[in-house]
Amino acid sequence: MSNETKRFSVAASRADPYKNFKFRIKWDGKYVAGVSKVSALKKTTEVVEFREGGNPSVVYKLPGKTKYEPITVEAGLTHDPTFDEWANLVNNPEGDAAMSLKNFRKEIEIELLNEQGNVAMKYNVHRCWVSEYQSLPDLDANANAVAIKHIKIENEGWEKDLGVTEPTES
C-alpha cells in the first residue's frame, strides 16, 4: 500500500469499501422498520451550451438546472402502518379535505453502516413526499418470495452529513 492512496483515514488498515446491505432510514425522528432496499441517490445537472458570435467554432458549457431523482424505498409487508400513513398524507382516501398540506413533506435520513453496525455515512434528504405507493405486491401462489411494499419518494435535494466521521474499527 505504500504507493496507493489511503481510502480510510481512521481505519487505515481497512482496504475494502463499505458494503451496501447495512443501512437504516429515518423519518419523523424514528427508524423505519423492515426496510430492505433504498434506491440510489442521484442528481443530474443540465448542460447549457452557448456560442459567442465572434468565436463561432467554440461551444461553451455552463451548468443549468439540477434535478434530483426520486428515491424508492422497499420493505417487507407487515402490519406496520408507516408507509400507509405517509402516503395518505398526500392522497387521502377520505378526499382532498383530509389531505395534510402541512405534514405531507418530510426530512429523511439515510445511514450507511459498517459491518460492526456503526454509522459510516449519513445523507439528509429534503422536502420529501410520496408520489407512488404500492401497498400490496403481485400475489402468486406458485412463488416462494417475501411480499414487498414500496414507496417512491420525490425530493428537493440531498447532501452528505459531513458531521458524521469515519468510525473506528476494532
N, C-alpha and C positions, 0 to 999 in steps of 0.2 A: 504493500500500500504506500510505499514511500513516494512514488511518482503520481499517485492518484489523489484526487481531491477528496477530502473527508466529507462524507454525506451527513454525518451526525456530529454535533459539537459536544453534547453532554455524554452520550453513549458512544464514545469514539471507537470502540471495538465493534460496534454494530455495522454490518455491511449490507444487510438485507433491507429493502424498503418495507414500509408498513403493508400489511395485508388488508384487503378490502372487506373482510367479513366480520369485523368487530367495530360496531358503531352504535350510536344512540341518537334519537331525535327527541327534541323537547319543544313543547308549546304550552302556553298558559302556565309556565313555571313547573310543568310536570313532564317526566319522561313518558313517551307514548309506548305502551306495552305491545309486544308481539310484532314489531316492525321487522320484516325480513329483507326488504330491499328499498334502496333510495337511489333514484336515477342520478346521473351526473349533473354537476353544477356547470352550466355552460353559458357564456355570453359571447355575442358577436357584435363587432363594430363595423358599420357600413363604411365603404371607401368612397370618398367624394373626389372625383377627378376633375382637373381643370387645366386649361392651357392659357398661356399669355399670347396675345395677338402678335407681339414682336418676336416670339420664340415658338413657332408652330410645331417644331419637331420634338418638344419636350412636354410630357404629360406629368403634372404634379399630382400628388395624392395627399389627401387630408383625412383625418378621422371624422366620421359623421355620427349618426345616431347609434347608440348601443342598445341592443335588445338582449334581455335575459330570458333564457329558455325556461319553460315550465319544468317543475320537478315532480316526478311520480313517486309516491310512497306506497308500498305494499305491506300488508300484514295478513297473518292467518286469521281466518274467520272465527270469532269468539263472540261472547256477549258484551264485550267492552263497547260502549256507545260513543267513544271519542270521535271516530270518523263521521258517524251519523250526525252527531250534534254540530260539528263544524260545517258539514255540507248543508245542513238545514238552516244555518245562519244566512247562507247566500240565496237558497231557493227553498223556502219552507212549504211543505205540503199543505199547510193551513192557509196559504195565499200570501200575496205580496205584503199585506199589512203585518204579517208575522215575521217578515224578514228583518234581520238586525243590521241596520246601516251603521250602527256604532261598533259592533263587535265582530263583523264578518272577516275583517283583516287581522292577521296575527303576525307577530315576530316569531320566527322559529330558529332553533339552534340545531346544528348537525355536528356531532362529535365523532371523530375517528379515534379509536382506542388502540393501544399497542397490545401485544399478546398477553401482558400482565393485567390488562383492564384499565390502565391509566390513560387519561385523555392526552393524546399526542397532538391533535389539531382540532380546532373548532371553527365553524363557519356560522355567521349570523346572516339570516335571510330576511329581507324586509318586505313589509306590506303584502303579506301572502293571503291568498284566498283560494277557495276550492272552485275550479272551473269544470271538473268532471269527477263523478263519483260512481264507482262500481261496487255496490253493496253485496252482490251475490255473483259468483263466477258461473261459467257454464257448468252444469251438473251432468255427470256422466257415470252411470252405474258400472261401466267397464273400466273406469280409470282407477289408478292407485296413486292418488295425489292429495295434497293438502288444499283445502278450499281457501282461496286468496281473495281479499278485497283490496281495492286501491283507490287512491285519490290523486288527482292531478292538481298541482298547486301552482298558480300563477304568482309571480313575484316581481318586485320593482328593484331588484338588486341584491347583492350579497357581497360579503367581504370576509376574509380570513381574520379571526380574532388574534391579533398579534400579542395579546396579553397571555395567551396560552403558550408556554415554552416547552421545549423538548423535555420529556420526563427522564429521570434517571432510571436505569435498568440494573437489576441485580442478577 
